[in-house]
Amino acid sequence: MIQQLIANDFVEEAYDLVQPMIERVLKNEGFYEWYKIDGTPAGSGDFKGSAGVLAKSSMMFKEWVKITSSFDE
């Protein structure tokens, strides 16, 4: 969802929605497979799927900044 928001120029919305995901990774020091109802992490602590999705989103944000800053010049 985050990647599609960025791709369709809803970058501010994407940024707002990705923040809780990033905060959760930092707080729990890992990329967990899922979270229990109470918010505690479960499953693998180095789940590559969630790491990859957040990494790609990060690269898309970076590319968006690069493109939009070139318009300012």
Predicted model as a PDB file, atoms N, CA, C, CB and O in Angstrom, pLDDT in the B-factor column:
MODEL        1                                                                  
ATOM      1  N   MET A   1       0.821  -1.182   0.000  1.00 93.00           N  
ATOM      2  CA  MET A   1       0.000   0.000   0.000  1.00 93.00           C  
ATOM      3  C   MET A   1       0.872   1.256   0.000  1.00 93.00           C  
ATOM      4  CB  MET A   1      -0.938  -0.008   1.202  1.00 93.00           C  
ATOM      5  O   MET A   1       0.601   2.200  -0.743  1.00 93.00           O  
ATOM      6  N   ILE A   2       1.902   1.271   0.817  1.00 94.00           N  
ATOM      7  CA  ILE A   2       2.791   2.427   0.895  1.00 94.00           C  
ATOM      8  C   ILE A   2       3.428   2.694  -0.468  1.00 94.00           C  
ATOM      9  CB  ILE A   2       3.881   2.205   1.967  1.00 94.00           C  
ATOM     10  O   ILE A   2       3.476   3.833  -0.930  1.00 94.00           O  
ATOM     11  N   GLN A   3       3.912   1.635  -1.097  1.00 95.00           N  
ATOM     12  CA  GLN A   3       4.572   1.782  -2.393  1.00 95.00           C  
ATOM     13  C   GLN A   3       3.605   2.309  -3.451  1.00 95.00           C  
ATOM     14  CB  GLN A   3       5.164   0.442  -2.843  1.00 95.00           C  
ATOM     15  O   GLN A   3       3.985   3.139  -4.277  1.00 95.00           O  
ATOM     16  N   GLN A   4       2.381   1.844  -3.434  1.00 96.00           N  
ATOM     17  CA  GLN A   4       1.408   2.315  -4.412  1.00 96.00           C  
ATOM     18  C   GLN A   4       1.010   3.762  -4.166  1.00 96.00           C  
ATOM     19  CB  GLN A   4       0.177   1.433  -4.389  1.00 96.00           C  
ATOM     20  O   GLN A   4       0.767   4.508  -5.115  1.00 96.00           O  
ATOM     21  N   LEU A   5       0.942   4.163  -2.914  1.00 96.00           N  
ATOM     22  CA  LEU A   5       0.671   5.572  -2.620  1.00 96.00           C  
ATOM     23  C   LEU A   5       1.786   6.459  -3.173  1.00 96.00           C  
ATOM     24  CB  LEU A   5       0.520   5.788  -1.099  1.00 96.00           C  
ATOM     25  O   LEU A   5       1.515   7.498  -3.775  1.00 96.00           O  
ATOM     26  N   ILE A   6       3.033   6.051  -2.970  1.00 96.00           N  
ATOM     27  CA  ILE A   6       4.160   6.821  -3.491  1.00 96.00           C  
ATOM     28  C   ILE A   6       4.109   6.850  -5.014  1.00 96.00           C  
ATOM     29  CB  ILE A   6       5.502   6.227  -3.006  1.00 96.00           C  
ATOM     30  O   ILE A   6       4.266   7.907  -5.624  1.00 96.00           O  
ATOM     31  N   ALA A   7       3.892   5.701  -5.620  1.00 95.00           N  
ATOM     32  CA  ALA A   7       3.867   5.600  -7.086  1.00 95.00           C  
ATOM     33  C   ALA A   7       2.771   6.467  -7.701  1.00 95.00           C  
ATOM     34  CB  ALA A   7       3.669   4.147  -7.510  1.00 95.00           C  
ATOM     35  O   ALA A   7       2.898   6.920  -8.839  1.00 95.00           O  
ATOM     36  N   ASN A   8       1.696   6.696  -6.949  1.00 96.00           N  
ATOM     37  CA  ASN A   8       0.583   7.490  -7.461  1.00 96.00           C  
ATOM     38  C   ASN A   8       0.552   8.895  -6.883  1.00 96.00           C  
ATOM     39  CB  ASN A   8      -0.719   6.798  -7.166  1.00 96.00           C  
ATOM     40  O   ASN A   8      -0.482   9.562  -6.886  1.00 96.00           O  
ATOM     41  N   ASP A   9       1.717   9.337  -6.382  1.00 94.00           N  
ATOM     42  CA  ASP A   9       1.943  10.713  -5.909  1.00 94.00           C  
ATOM     43  C   ASP A   9       1.129  11.105  -4.673  1.00 94.00           C  
ATOM     44  CB  ASP A   9       1.629  11.668  -7.014  1.00 94.00           C  
ATOM     45  O   ASP A   9       0.770  12.270  -4.499  1.00 94.00           O  
ATOM     46  N   PHE A  10       0.844  10.128  -3.826  1.00 96.00           N  
ATOM     47  CA  PHE A  10       0.240  10.396  -2.521  1.00 96.00           C  
ATOM     48  C   PHE A  10       1.332  10.216  -1.466  1.00 96.00           C  
ATOM     49  CB  PHE A  10      -0.995   9.442  -2.243  1.00 96.00           C  
ATOM     50  O   PHE A  10       1.196   9.427  -0.531  1.00 96.00           O  
ATOM     51  N   VAL A  11       2.405  10.962  -1.639  1.00 96.00           N  
ATOM     52  CA  VAL A  11       3.609  10.762  -0.839  1.00 96.00           C  
ATOM     53  C   VAL A  11       3.402  11.156   0.618  1.00 96.00           C  
ATOM     54  CB  VAL A  11       4.759  11.554  -1.425  1.00 96.00           C  
ATOM     55  O   VAL A  11       3.878  10.468   1.521  1.00 96.00           O  
ATOM     56  N   GLU A  12       2.707  12.240   0.849  1.00 95.00           N  
ATOM     57  CA  GLU A  12       2.468  12.662   2.239  1.00 95.00           C  
ATOM     58  C   GLU A  12       1.657  11.608   2.995  1.00 95.00           C  
ATOM     59  CB  GLU A  12       1.732  14.025   2.275  1.00 95.00           C  
ATOM     60  O   GLU A  12       1.956  11.302   4.149  1.00 95.00           O  
ATOM     61  N   GLU A  13       0.640  11.060   2.350  1.00 97.00           N  
ATOM     62  CA  GLU A  13      -0.162  10.008   2.975  1.00 97.00           C  
ATOM     63  C   GLU A  13       0.697   8.767   3.237  1.00 97.00           C  
ATOM     64  CB  GLU A  13      -1.373   9.647   2.083  1.00 97.00           C  
ATOM     65  O   GLU A  13       0.595   8.147   4.296  1.00 97.00           O  
ATOM     66  N   ALA A  14       1.536   8.413   2.271  1.00 96.00           N  
ATOM     67  CA  ALA A  14       2.418   7.255   2.430  1.00 96.00           C  
ATOM     68  C   ALA A  14       3.371   7.463   3.600  1.00 96.00           C  
ATOM     69  CB  ALA A  14       3.212   6.998   1.137  1.00 96.00           C  
ATOM     70  O   ALA A  14       3.591   6.554   4.401  1.00 96.00           O  
ATOM     71  N   TYR A  15       3.931   8.657   3.694  1.00 96.00           N  
ATOM     72  CA  TYR A  15       4.862   8.964   4.781  1.00 96.00           C  
ATOM     73  C   TYR A  15       4.162   8.832   6.135  1.00 96.00           C  
ATOM     74  CB  TYR A  15       5.443  10.387   4.612  1.00 96.00           C  
ATOM     75  O   TYR A  15       4.716   8.251   7.068  1.00 96.00           O  
ATOM     76  N   ASP A  16       2.962   9.365   6.240  1.00 97.00           N  
ATOM     77  CA  ASP A  16       2.211   9.267   7.500  1.00 97.00           C  
ATOM     78  C   ASP A  16       1.919   7.816   7.869  1.00 97.00           C  
ATOM     79  CB  ASP A  16       0.899  10.050   7.398  1.00 97.00           C  
ATOM     80  O   ASP A  16       2.004   7.442   9.039  1.00 97.00           O  
ATOM     81  N   LEU A  17       1.574   6.999   6.876  1.00 95.00           N  
ATOM     82  CA  LEU A  17       1.213   5.613   7.148  1.00 95.00           C  
ATOM     83  C   LEU A  17       2.406   4.712   7.429  1.00 95.00           C  
ATOM     84  CB  LEU A  17       0.447   5.064   5.998  1.00 95.00           C  
ATOM     85  O   LEU A  17       2.261   3.702   8.118  1.00 95.00           O  
ATOM     86  N   VAL A  18       3.580   5.053   6.914  1.00 95.00           N  
ATOM     87  CA  VAL A  18       4.756   4.208   7.131  1.00 95.00           C  
ATOM     88  C   VAL A  18       5.398   4.471   8.504  1.00 95.00           C  
ATOM     89  CB  VAL A  18       5.788   4.446   6.014  1.00 95.00           C  
ATOM     90  O   VAL A  18       6.134   3.622   9.006  1.00 95.00           O  
ATOM     91  N   GLN A  19       5.136   5.605   9.102  1.00 95.00           N  
ATOM     92  CA  GLN A  19       5.759   5.952  10.384  1.00 95.00           C  
ATOM     93  C   GLN A  19       5.541   4.913  11.481  1.00 95.00           C  
ATOM     94  CB  GLN A  19       5.234   7.273  10.853  1.00 95.00           C  
ATOM     95  O   GLN A  19       6.510   4.525  12.133  1.00 95.00           O  
ATOM     96  N   PRO A  20       4.309   4.441  11.718  1.00 92.00           N  
ATOM     97  CA  PRO A  20       4.125   3.426  12.771  1.00 92.00           C  
ATOM     98  C   PRO A  20       4.896   2.133  12.489  1.00 92.00           C  
ATOM     99  CB  PRO A  20       2.643   3.105  12.927  1.00 92.00           C  
ATOM    100  O   PRO A  20       5.350   1.463  13.416  1.00 92.00           O  
ATOM    101  N   MET A  21       5.041   1.788  11.215  1.00 90.00           N  
ATOM    102  CA  MET A  21       5.783   0.573  10.868  1.00 90.00           C  
ATOM    103  C   MET A  21       7.256   0.731  11.204  1.00 90.00           C  
ATOM    104  CB  MET A  21       5.614   0.243   9.377  1.00 90.00           C  
ATOM    105  O   MET A  21       7.870  -0.174  11.770  1.00 90.00           O  
ATOM    106  N   ILE A  22       7.819   1.872  10.858  1.00 92.00           N  
ATOM    107  CA  ILE A  22       9.232   2.137  11.147  1.00 92.00           C  
ATOM    108  C   ILE A  22       9.465   2.213  12.654  1.00 92.00           C  
ATOM    109  CB  ILE A  22       9.688   3.447  10.469  1.00 92.00           C  
ATOM    110  O   ILE A  22      10.437   1.663  13.170  1.00 92.00           O  
ATOM    111  N   GLU A  23       8.570   2.897  13.347  1.00 93.00           N  
ATOM    112  CA  GLU A  23       8.696   3.005  14.811  1.00 93.00           C  
ATOM    113  C   GLU A  23       8.648   1.631  15.465  1.00 93.00           C  
ATOM    114  CB  GLU A  23       7.582   3.898  15.387  1.00 93.00           C  
ATOM    115  O   GLU A  23       9.377   1.378  16.424  1.00 93.00           O  
ATOM    116  N   ARG A  24       7.793   0.738  14.956  1.00 90.00           N  
ATOM    117  CA  ARG A  24       7.664  -0.604  15.513  1.00 90.00           C  
ATOM    118  C   ARG A  24       8.955  -1.405  15.316  1.00 90.00           C  
ATOM    119  CB  ARG A  24       6.480  -1.337  14.866  1.00 90.00           C  
ATOM    120  O   ARG A  24       9.383  -2.122  16.220  1.00 90.00           O  
ATOM    121  N   VAL A  25       9.572  -1.284  14.141  1.00 89.00           N  
ATOM    122  CA  VAL A  25      10.833  -1.977  13.855  1.00 89.00           C  
ATOM    123  C   VAL A  25      11.924  -1.477  14.803  1.00 89.00           C  
ATOM    124  CB  VAL A  25      11.259  -1.762  12.374  1.00 89.00           C  
ATOM    125  O   VAL A  25      12.670  -2.271  15.376  1.00 89.00           O  
ATOM    126  N   LEU A  26      12.008  -0.165  14.960  1.00 93.00           N  
ATOM    127  CA  LEU A  26      13.030   0.416  15.846  1.00 93.00           C  
ATOM    128  C   LEU A  26      12.799   0.019  17.299  1.00 93.00           C  
ATOM    129  CB  LEU A  26      13.039   1.944  15.722  1.00 93.00           C  
ATOM    130  O   LEU A  26      13.738  -0.348  18.005  1.00 93.00           O  
ATOM    131  N   LYS A  27      11.554   0.093  17.739  1.00 93.00           N  
ATOM    132  CA  LYS A  27      11.224  -0.240  19.132  1.00 93.00           C  
ATOM    133  C   LYS A  27      11.560  -1.700  19.447  1.00 93.00           C  
ATOM    134  CB  LYS A  27       9.730   0.026  19.406  1.00 93.00           C  
ATOM    135  O   LYS A  27      12.101  -1.999  20.512  1.00 93.00           O  
ATOM    136  N   ASN A  28      11.241  -2.604  18.523  1.00 91.00           N  
ATOM    137  CA  ASN A  28      11.430  -4.035  18.765  1.00 91.00           C  
ATOM    138  C   ASN A  28      12.746  -4.569  18.228  1.00 91.00           C  
ATOM    139  CB  ASN A  28      10.303  -4.805  18.154  1.00 91.00           C  
ATOM    140  O   ASN A  28      13.026  -5.762  18.342  1.00 91.00           O  
ATOM    141  N   GLU A  29      13.554  -3.695  17.645  1.00 89.00           N  
ATOM    142  CA  GLU A  29      14.879  -4.046  17.137  1.00 89.00           C  
ATOM    143  C   GLU A  29      14.848  -5.251  16.211  1.00 89.00           C  
ATOM    144  CB  GLU A  29      15.816  -4.318  18.285  1.00 89.00           C  
ATOM    145  O   GLU A  29      15.673  -6.158  16.324  1.00 89.00           O  
ATOM    146  N   GLY A  30      13.886  -5.251  15.293  1.00 87.00           N  
ATOM    147  CA  GLY A  30      13.814  -6.349  14.340  1.00 87.00           C  
ATOM    148  C   GLY A  30      12.605  -6.257  13.435  1.00 87.00           C  
ATOM    149  O   GLY A  30      11.691  -5.464  13.660  1.00 87.00           O  
ATOM    150  N   PHE A  31      12.623  -7.087  12.405  1.00 86.00           N  
ATOM    151  CA  PHE A  31      11.542  -7.169  11.435  1.00 86.00           C  
ATOM    152  C   PHE A  31      10.776  -8.462  11.705  1.00 86.00           C  
ATOM    153  CB  PHE A  31      12.084  -7.120   9.961  1.00 86.00           C  
ATOM    154  O   PHE A  31      11.140  -9.521  11.194  1.00 86.00           O  
ATOM    155  N   TYR A  32       9.738  -8.376  12.491  1.00 87.00           N  
ATOM    156  CA  TYR A  32       8.987  -9.568  12.887  1.00 87.00           C  
ATOM    157  C   TYR A  32       7.912  -9.926  11.867  1.00 87.00           C  
ATOM    158  CB  TYR A  32       8.351  -9.357  14.254  1.00 87.00           C  
ATOM    159  O   TYR A  32       7.420  -9.079  11.121  1.00 87.00           O  
ATOM    160  N   GLU A  33       7.567 -11.213  11.863  1.00 86.00           N  
ATOM    161  CA  GLU A  33       6.577 -11.712  10.906  1.00 86.00           C  
ATOM    162  C   GLU A  33       5.185 -11.159  11.191  1.00 86.00           C  
ATOM    163  CB  GLU A  33       6.541 -13.234  10.932  1.00 86.00           C  
ATOM    164  O   GLU A  33       4.451 -10.822  10.262  1.00 86.00           O  
ATOM    165  N   TRP A  34       4.821 -11.066  12.456  1.00 87.00           N  
ATOM    166  CA  TRP A  34       3.514 -10.554  12.814  1.00 87.00           C  
ATOM    167  C   TRP A  34       3.552 -10.037  14.239  1.00 87.00           C  
ATOM    168  CB  TRP A  34       2.433 -11.637  12.652  1.00 87.00           C  
ATOM    169  O   TRP A  34       4.534 -10.223  14.957  1.00 87.00           O  
ATOM    170  N   TYR A  35       2.473  -9.389  14.636  1.00 89.00           N  
ATOM    171  CA  TYR A  35       2.329  -8.858  15.985  1.00 89.00           C  
ATOM    172  C   TYR A  35       1.027  -9.365  16.587  1.00 89.00           C  
ATOM    173  CB  TYR A  35       2.366  -7.309  15.981  1.00 89.00           C  
ATOM    174  O   TYR A  35       0.001  -9.442  15.911  1.00 89.00           O  
ATOM    175  N   LYS A  36       1.086  -9.709  17.863  1.00 93.00           N  
ATOM    176  CA  LYS A  36      -0.097 -10.193  18.574  1.00 93.00           C  
ATOM    177  C   LYS A  36      -1.056  -9.029  18.810  1.00 93.00           C  
ATOM    178  CB  LYS A  36       0.298 -10.863  19.922  1.00 93.00           C  
ATOM    179  O   LYS A  36      -0.706  -7.867  18.604  1.00 93.00           O  
ATOM    180  N   ILE A  37      -2.247  -9.354  19.237  1.00 94.00           N  
ATOM    181  CA  ILE A  37      -3.271  -8.334  19.487  1.00 94.00           C  
ATOM    182  C   ILE A  37      -2.773  -7.286  20.475  1.00 94.00           C  
ATOM    183  CB  ILE A  37      -4.557  -8.982  20.017  1.00 94.00           C  
ATOM    184  O   ILE A  37      -3.119  -6.110  20.356  1.00 94.00           O  
ATOM    185  N   ASP A  38      -1.964  -7.698  21.448  1.00 94.00           N  
ATOM    186  CA  ASP A  38      -1.450  -6.754  22.445  1.00 94.00           C  
ATOM    187  C   ASP A  38      -0.244  -5.956  21.937  1.00 94.00           C  
ATOM    188  CB  ASP A  38      -1.066  -7.501  23.710  1.00 94.00           C  
ATOM    189  O   ASP A  38       0.308  -5.133  22.667  1.00 94.00           O  
ATOM    190  N   GLY A  39       0.165  -6.204  20.677  1.00 87.00           N  
ATOM    191  CA  GLY A  39       1.258  -5.441  20.085  1.00 87.00           C  
ATOM    192  C   GLY A  39       2.640  -6.034  20.247  1.00 87.00           C  
ATOM    193  O   GLY A  39       3.615  -5.463  19.760  1.00 87.00           O  
ATOM    194  N   THR A  40       2.746  -7.176  20.925  1.00 91.00           N  
ATOM    195  CA  THR A  40       4.060  -7.795  21.085  1.00 91.00           C  
ATOM    196  C   THR A  40       4.443  -8.549  19.805  1.00 91.00           C  
ATOM    197  CB  THR A  40       4.069  -8.754  22.308  1.00 91.00           C  
ATOM    198  O   THR A  40       3.590  -9.148  19.150  1.00 91.00           O  
ATOM    199  N   PRO A  41       5.729  -8.513  19.459  1.00 91.00           N  
ATOM    200  CA  PRO A  41       6.167  -9.182  18.229  1.00 91.00           C  
ATOM    201  C   PRO A  41       6.136 -10.701  18.366  1.00 91.00           C  
ATOM    202  CB  PRO A  41       7.575  -8.728  17.856  1.00 91.00           C  
ATOM    203  O   PRO A  41       6.290 -11.251  19.456  1.00 91.00           O  
ATOM    204  N   ALA A  42       5.933 -11.361  17.224  1.00 90.00           N  
ATOM    205  CA  ALA A  42       5.915 -12.822  17.197  1.00 90.00           C  
ATOM    206  C   ALA A  42       6.534 -13.302  15.893  1.00 90.00           C  
ATOM    207  CB  ALA A  42       4.468 -13.368  17.353  1.00 90.00           C  
ATOM    208  O   ALA A  42       6.667 -12.543  14.934  1.00 90.00           O  
ATOM    209  N   GLY A  43       6.904 -14.560  15.876  1.00 86.00           N  
ATOM    210  CA  GLY A  43       7.531 -15.117  14.689  1.00 86.00           C  
ATOM    211  C   GLY A  43       8.992 -14.724  14.608  1.00 86.00           C  
ATOM    212  O   GLY A  43       9.592 -14.278  15.586  1.00 86.00           O  
ATOM    213  N   SER A  44       9.546 -14.897  13.430  1.00 80.00           N  
ATOM    214  CA  SER A  44      10.964 -14.601  13.218  1.00 80.00           C  
ATOM    215  C   SER A  44      11.264 -13.126  13.458  1.00 80.00           C  
ATOM    216  CB  SER A  44      11.384 -14.994  11.801  1.00 80.00           C  
ATOM    217  O   SER A  44      10.497 -12.252  13.053  1.00 80.00           O  
ATOM    218  N   GLY A  45      12.383 -12.859  14.119  1.00 73.00           N  
ATOM    219  CA  GLY A  45      12.803 -11.489  14.392  1.00 73.00           C  
ATOM    220  C   GLY A  45      13.615 -10.869  13.279  1.00 73.00           C  
ATOM    221  O   GLY A  45      14.011  -9.707  13.364  1.00 73.00           O  
ATOM    222  N   ASP A  46      13.863 -11.634  12.240  1.00 74.00           N  
ATOM    223  CA  ASP A  46      14.583 -11.087  11.088  1.00 74.00           C  
ATOM    224  C   ASP A  46      13.889 -11.491   9.793  1.00 74.00           C  
ATOM    225  CB  ASP A  46      16.053 -11.567  11.082  1.00 74.00           C  
ATOM    226  O   ASP A  46      14.509 -11.977   8.847  1.00 74.00           O  
ATOM    227  N   PHE A  47      12.583 -11.272   9.791  1.00 75.00           N  
ATOM    228  CA  PHE A  47      11.741 -11.652   8.666  1.00 75.00           C  
ATOM    229  C   PHE A  47      12.087 -10.795   7.452  1.00 75.00           C  
ATOM    230  CB  PHE A  47      10.245 -11.510   9.028  1.00 75.00           C  
ATOM    231  O   PHE A  47      11.900  -9.578   7.466  1.00 75.00           O  
ATOM    232  N   LYS A  48      12.585 -11.433   6.420  1.00 82.00           N  
ATOM    233  CA  LYS A  48      13.078 -10.721   5.236  1.00 82.00           C  
ATOM    234  C   LYS A  48      11.966 -10.056   4.426  1.00 82.00           C  
ATOM    235  CB  LYS A  48      13.835 -11.677   4.348  1.00 82.00           C  
ATOM    236  O   LYS A  48      12.207  -9.054   3.753  1.00 82.00           O  
ATOM    237  N   GLY A  49      10.755 -10.601   4.487  1.00 82.00           N  
ATOM    238  CA  GLY A  49       9.640 -10.017   3.738  1.00 82.00           C  
ATOM    239  C   GLY A  49       9.341  -8.601   4.176  1.00 82.00           C  
ATOM    240  O   GLY A  49       9.252  -7.702   3.341  1.00 82.00           O  
ATOM    241  N   SER A  50       9.185  -8.387   5.471  1.00 80.00           N  
ATOM    242  CA  SER A  50       8.877  -7.043   5.951  1.00 80.00           C  
ATOM    243  C   SER A  50      10.069  -6.111   5.787  1.00 80.00           C  
ATOM    244  CB  SER A  50       8.448  -7.088   7.413  1.00 80.00           C  
ATOM    245  O   SER A  50       9.890  -4.923   5.517  1.00 80.00           O  
ATOM    246  N   ALA A  51      11.267  -6.624   5.943  1.00 84.00           N  
ATOM    247  CA  ALA A  51      12.459  -5.799   5.740  1.00 84.00           C  
ATOM    248  C   ALA A  51      12.535  -5.322   4.297  1.00 84.00           C  
ATOM    249  CB  ALA A  51      13.732  -6.582   6.110  1.00 84.00           C  
ATOM    250  O   ALA A  51      12.839  -4.157   4.039  1.00 84.00           O  
ATOM    251  N   GLY A  52      12.263  -6.213   3.363  1.00 86.00           N  
ATOM    252  CA  GLY A  52      12.327  -5.869   1.949  1.00 86.00           C  
ATOM    253  C   GLY A  52      11.290  -4.840   1.555  1.00 86.00           C  
ATOM    254  O   GLY A  52      11.583  -3.928   0.783  1.00 86.00           O  
ATOM    255  N   VAL A  53      10.088  -4.974   2.073  1.00 86.00           N  
ATOM    256  CA  VAL A  53       9.011  -4.036   1.750  1.00 86.00           C  
ATOM    257  C   VAL A  53       9.353  -2.645   2.272  1.00 86.00           C  
ATOM    258  CB  VAL A  53       7.668  -4.518   2.343  1.00 86.00           C  
ATOM    259  O   VAL A  53       9.173  -1.658   1.558  1.00 86.00           O  
ATOM    260  N   LEU A  54       9.835  -2.554   3.487  1.00 89.00           N  
ATOM    261  CA  LEU A  54      10.201  -1.243   4.027  1.00 89.00           C  
ATOM    262  C   LEU A  54      11.420  -0.657   3.315  1.00 89.00           C  
ATOM    263  CB  LEU A  54      10.479  -1.352   5.525  1.00 89.00           C  
ATOM    264  O   LEU A  54      11.498   0.555   3.114  1.00 89.00           O  
ATOM    265  N   ALA A  55      12.361  -1.503   2.938  1.00 91.00           N  
ATOM    266  CA  ALA A  55      13.537  -1.026   2.201  1.00 91.00           C  
ATOM    267  C   ALA A  55      13.131  -0.460   0.847  1.00 91.00           C  
ATOM    268  CB  ALA A  55      14.558  -2.163   2.014  1.00 91.00           C  
ATOM    269  O   ALA A  55      13.605   0.605   0.451  1.00 91.00           O  
ATOM    270  N   LYS A  56      12.260  -1.164   0.138  1.00 94.00           N  
ATOM    271  CA  LYS A  56      11.817  -0.667  -1.167  1.00 94.00           C  
ATOM    272  C   LYS A  56      11.045   0.636  -1.010  1.00 94.00           C  
ATOM    273  CB  LYS A  56      10.946  -1.717  -1.880  1.00 94.00           C  
ATOM    274  O   LYS A  56      11.215   1.554  -1.812  1.00 94.00           O  
ATOM    275  N   SER A  57      10.211   0.726  -0.001  1.00 94.00           N  
ATOM    276  CA  SER A  57       9.475   1.966   0.244  1.00 94.00           C  
ATOM    277  C   SER A  57      10.434   3.113   0.515  1.00 94.00           C  
ATOM    278  CB  SER A  57       8.507   1.797   1.421  1.00 94.00           C  
ATOM    279  O   SER A  57      10.242   4.224   0.021  1.00 94.00           O  
ATOM    280  N   SER A  58      11.458   2.840   1.296  1.00 94.00           N  
ATOM    281  CA  SER A  58      12.467   3.852   1.598  1.00 94.00           C  
ATOM    282  C   SER A  58      13.164   4.336   0.324  1.00 94.00           C  
ATOM    283  CB  SER A  58      13.499   3.293   2.585  1.00 94.00           C  
ATOM    284  O   SER A  58      13.391   5.533   0.147  1.00 94.00           O  
ATOM    285  N   MET A  59      13.496   3.398  -0.552  1.00 96.00           N  
ATOM    286  CA  MET A  59      14.140   3.768  -1.823  1.00 96.00           C  
ATOM    287  C   MET A  59      13.193   4.598  -2.688  1.00 96.00           C  
ATOM    288  CB  MET A  59      14.589   2.504  -2.592  1.00 96.00           C  
ATOM    289  O   MET A  59      13.627   5.517  -3.384  1.00 96.00           O  
ATOM    290  N   MET A  60      11.909   4.275  -2.645  1.00 96.00           N  
ATOM    291  CA  MET A  60      10.935   5.044  -3.427  1.00 96.00           C  
ATOM    292  C   MET A  60      10.786   6.461  -2.883  1.00 96.00           C  
ATOM    293  CB  MET A  60       9.573   4.337  -3.429  1.00 96.00           C  
ATOM    294  O   MET A  60      10.657   7.408  -3.659  1.00 96.00           O  
ATOM    295  N   PHE A  61      10.801   6.618  -1.560  1.00 96.00           N  
ATOM    296  CA  PHE A  61      10.775   7.963  -0.967  1.00 96.00           C  
ATOM    297  C   PHE A  61      12.004   8.747  -1.416  1.00 96.00           C  
ATOM    298  CB  PHE A  61      10.718   7.884   0.587  1.00 96.00           C  
ATOM    299  O   PHE A  61      11.902   9.909  -1.810  1.00 96.00           O  
ATOM    300  N   LYS A  62      13.153   8.106  -1.353  1.00 95.00           N  
ATOM    301  CA  LYS A  62      14.405   8.761  -1.751  1.00 95.00           C  
ATOM    302  C   LYS A  62      14.353   9.195  -3.214  1.00 95.00           C  
ATOM    303  CB  LYS A  62      15.601   7.819  -1.523  1.00 95.00           C  
ATOM    304  O   LYS A  62      14.756  10.312  -3.540  1.00 95.00           O  
ATOM    305  N   GLU A  63      13.870   8.342  -4.081  1.00 94.00           N  
ATOM    306  CA  GLU A  63      13.755   8.678  -5.503  1.00 94.00           C  
ATOM    307  C   GLU A  63      12.783   9.832  -5.715  1.00 94.00           C  
ATOM    308  CB  GLU A  63      13.302   7.455  -6.310  1.00 94.00           C  
ATOM    309  O   GLU A  63      13.028  10.710  -6.542  1.00 94.00           O  
ATOM    310  N   TRP A  64      11.687   9.831  -4.973  1.00 93.00           N  
ATOM    311  CA  TRP A  64      10.702  10.920  -5.072  1.00 93.00           C  
ATOM    312  C   TRP A  64      11.342  12.249  -4.689  1.00 93.00           C  
ATOM    313  CB  TRP A  64       9.476  10.636  -4.164  1.00 93.00           C  
ATOM    314  O   TRP A  64      11.133  13.260  -5.361  1.00 93.00           O  
ATOM    315  N   VAL A  65      12.120  12.248  -3.610  1.00 92.00           N  
ATOM    316  CA  VAL A  65      12.797  13.469  -3.173  1.00 92.00           C  
ATOM    317  C   VAL A  65      13.774  13.939  -4.263  1.00 92.00           C  
ATOM    318  CB  VAL A  65      13.549  13.229  -1.826  1.00 92.00           C  
ATOM    319  O   VAL A  65      13.844  15.127  -4.578  1.00 92.00           O  
ATOM    320  N   LYS A  66      14.502  13.012  -4.815  1.00 90.00           N  
ATOM    321  CA  LYS A  66      15.467  13.338  -5.863  1.00 90.00           C  
ATOM    322  C   LYS A  66      14.763  13.974  -7.068  1.00 90.00           C  
ATOM    323  CB  LYS A  66      16.236  12.070  -6.297  1.00 90.00           C  
ATOM    324  O   LYS A  66      15.228  14.983  -7.598  1.00 90.00           O  
ATOM    325  N   ILE A  67      13.658  13.391  -7.493  1.00 87.00           N  
ATOM    326  CA  ILE A  67      12.924  13.897  -8.650  1.00 87.00           C  
ATOM    327  C   ILE A  67      12.317  15.275  -8.361  1.00 87.00           C  
ATOM    328  CB  ILE A  67      11.821  12.906  -9.053  1.00 87.00           C  
ATOM    329  O   ILE A  67      12.434  16.199  -9.165  1.00 87.00           O  
ATOM    330  N   THR A  68      11.669  15.394  -7.202  1.00 85.00           N  
ATOM    331  CA  THR A  68      11.003  16.664  -6.902  1.00 85.00           C  
ATOM    332  C   THR A  68      11.993  17.782  -6.623  1.00 85.00           C  
ATOM    333  CB  THR A  68      10.078  16.499  -5.716  1.00 85.00           C  
ATOM    334  O   THR A  68      11.710  18.944  -6.917  1.00 85.00           O  
ATOM    335  N   SER A  69      13.143  17.453  -6.062  1.00 85.00           N  
ATOM    336  CA  SER A  69      14.131  18.519  -5.808  1.00 85.00           C  
ATOM    337  C   SER A  69      14.759  19.003  -7.109  1.00 85.00           C  
ATOM    338  CB  SER A  69      15.233  18.020  -4.849  1.00 85.00           C  
ATOM    339  O   SER A  69      15.238  20.136  -7.166  1.00 85.00           O  
ATOM    340  N   SER A  70      14.773  18.182  -8.153  1.00 76.00           N  
ATOM    341  CA  SER A  70      15.316  18.623  -9.440  1.00 76.00           C  
ATOM    342  C   SER A  70      14.385  19.646 -10.095  1.00 76.00           C  
ATOM    343  CB  SER A  70      15.528  17.416 -10.379  1.00 76.00           C  
ATOM    344  O   SER A  70      14.828  20.438 -10.926  1.00 76.00           O  
ATOM    345  N   PHE A  71      13.099  19.637  -9.729  1.00 69.00           N  
ATOM    346  CA  PHE A  71      12.165  20.634 -10.249  1.00 69.00           C  
ATOM    347  C   PHE A  71      12.409  22.002  -9.641  1.00 69.00           C  
ATOM    348  CB  PHE A  71      10.735  20.203  -9.986  1.00 69.00           C  
ATOM    349  O   PHE A  71      12.099  23.024 -10.254  1.00 69.00           O  
ATOM    350  N   ASP A  72      12.962  22.025  -8.440  1.00 63.00           N  
ATOM    351  CA  ASP A  72      13.216  23.289  -7.733  1.00 63.00           C  
ATOM    352  C   ASP A  72      14.406  24.045  -8.290  1.00 63.00           C  
ATOM    353  CB  ASP A  72      13.439  23.027  -6.267  1.00 63.00           C  
ATOM    354  O   ASP A  72      14.564  25.236  -8.023  1.00 63.00           O  
ATOM    355  N   GLU A  73      15.233  23.379  -9.050  1.00 58.00           N  
ATOM    356  CA  GLU A  73      16.460  24.013  -9.538  1.00 58.00           C  
ATOM    357  C   GLU A  73      16.207  24.916 -10.705  1.00 58.00           C  
ATOM    358  CB  GLU A  73      17.468  22.979  -9.922  1.00 58.00           C  
ATOM    359  O   GLU A  73      17.141  25.523 -11.229  1.00 58.00           O  
TER     360      GLU A  73                                                      
ENDMDL                                                                          
END                                                                             
